[in-house]
C-alpha cells in the first residue's frame, strides 16, 4: 500500500463498509445519526454534512434517506403528471410531510455529491422523475450491481453514483438459480422481508462481498490518482 487514505463512510451503522476499508489499513470512519451496531470507536454520531470539509480522500455514502427519491416512493409524492395530489398517503401522514422529506432527501444527496472530496460514491436506488428533475447536471446514471456478482447468493439491485471512482467489476459471479425455485426464493429474501421495526435495517444492509469489492477496487485507484 502506498499510503493509508482518509475515508469517510457516511450514513452507515452496520460497519460493514467501514470494516472493508479498515482491513486494508485505511484511516476510515463511519458516521450516522444512530450509533454503530458494532460499538466501534471509529463511528461519529452526527449529520454527515458536519464532516464533509475534513479533508477526506474518499467518501462513500451508503444509505442516505431515499424513500421519497426512489421509484417505489413516487406514489406517495404525486399522482399522474408531476406534483399532482397522490391518490393515497401513508397512514397518519400529510402531503406536507411527504414533500418536506423529499426536500431533505434532495438536499442531503446534493450536498454529498458536491462535497469538496475528489472521489465520491453514493449508494442509492435509481431515482424517480421528480427527484431526477432536482439533481445536478453532472450526476451520471448509477451503476447497478447485484450481490451475486461478488459471491453473495442474493438479489438486491444496488445503485452507485460515482464521481472520481471506477465502476465496479464482478469478482466472484455466481450462477443464478432457476426462477421460482426454492433457491431463487432464498435469493429474494430481502425483497420478501415482512413488515416490522427492523425491516429498513435488513433491506439497507451492505453485503460483505460488495463492501470488500468496493474497498479492493477503489483503494488502489484512489491512491494512484492521489499520488
Order of alpha helices (4+ residues) and beta strands (2+ residues): beta-alpha-beta-beta-beta-alpha-beta-alpha-beta-beta-alpha-alpha-alpha
